[in-house]
Amino acid sequence: MSGSIQMIVGELGEADEDDVERLGPAYDVGDTIGKTGLQRTYEERLAGEAATTIVMVDAAEVEGGEAPEVTEENTVASLDGSDGESITTSFDMGVQNAAANAIIDADDPAGLVAVRPSTGEVLAAVNVPGGFNRAFEGQYPPGSAFKIVTYSSLLDNGLSVDATMDCPEEYELGGWPFRNAGGGEYGQQSVSEAFATSCNTALVHEIGQILNPETLQASAEQFGMNAPLDIGVTTQEPSFPPVDSTTMMGAQGIGQGQILTSPLHMATVPAAVADGSWRQPVLVTEPARDDLREPQAIGNAEALRPMMREVITDGTAKDAGFQGDVFGKTGSAEFGTADDADEDDELPTHAWMVGYKGDVAFALVVEGGGGGGSVAGPLAAKFTNAL
């Protein structure tokens, strides 16, 4: 826990020539400065401003290497310095502790981020093991956790919540066969059931019928993709590359293809459904920022909420152990190449669980963990149950 926060706060170190060039003449090589994290970003605020006195001296005196004497007569100007000012982060230590305790015993590397839907404030960020801030800097395909965005796009572009979807074992789009996890098939389903069971084939069919690459990309960008998150420390920009085929559109619609994102970004996705608007995440609350992106209204958030609730009560996360009113989406995101596949030609998968409970939204990834519902789900349940 403390290691995750320490990585974000950053470390002090000695200024080098590049630092002095960046920070200006008030600094010398060897001065103690913030080298990483928030301490680097807010160095000048935290350190304050040095007092400066400008004196007029004889050139020969300076060339002799002696420090000039400062007197009232030779002082041209005096500029008062200022004390350093603190910054305030949005971390909530109760939420941070719940997050740390939830994933501390994860069998594989894991990252968890929690944000407040109503404000975008980052409440927790945890990495197990430490040493790499995968919560902010990890790059992963989101898998079926991304279907929140895709269903939002479908609802925005004509899909009715009362529609019937068909979930066969296989569906071909653009000449590529899409299948469901475990070879599942569910036949006729409601929209909510198809979302809750995470049926790929039903969703890909609707993508091919209703969406085009531009509308799907626009929805991804409505949820914060293809733009920097810009929270004051290094983050991974969530990327939804343009697609030029219906097959790739289908792949990216189920969170595969060329999409890359992070737990930080994915926590903002269920947060947007909870609040009704996607909000840029905020890590530092004081000084307050005046350059945040305007919130992006999610037009069908009200329709998405019961679908996310059904994931918990009757869908892929029903056995994860969630207590209370939790809304979520599981994801199992394939990664690697054919060389990484097992004897059944199955690629390894990252396990995802995203969702919200009250005014806390979260995203949890377990690297190479396997199933979202079976691996990430119970860890996320441990987190939300402790809130």
Secondary structure, 3 states (H helix, E strand, C coil): CHHHHHHHHCCEEECCHHHHHHHCCCCCCCCEEECCHHHHHCHHHHHCECCEEEECCCHHHHHCCCCCCCCCCCEEEEECCECCCCCEECCCHHHHHHHHHHHCCCCCCEEEEEECCCCCEEEEEEEECCCCCHHHHCCECCHHHHHHHHHHHHHHCCCCCCCEEEECCEEEECCEEEECHHHCCCEEEEHHHHHHCCCHHHHHHHHHHHCCHHHHHHHHHHCCCCCCCCCCCCCCCCECCCCCCHHHHHHHHCCCCCCEECHHHHHHHHHHHHHCEECCCECEEECCCCCCCCCEECCCHHHHHHHHHHHHHCCCCCCCCCCCCEEEEEEEEECCCHHHCCCCCCCCEEEEEEEEECCEEEEEEECCCCCHHHHHHHHHHHHHHCC
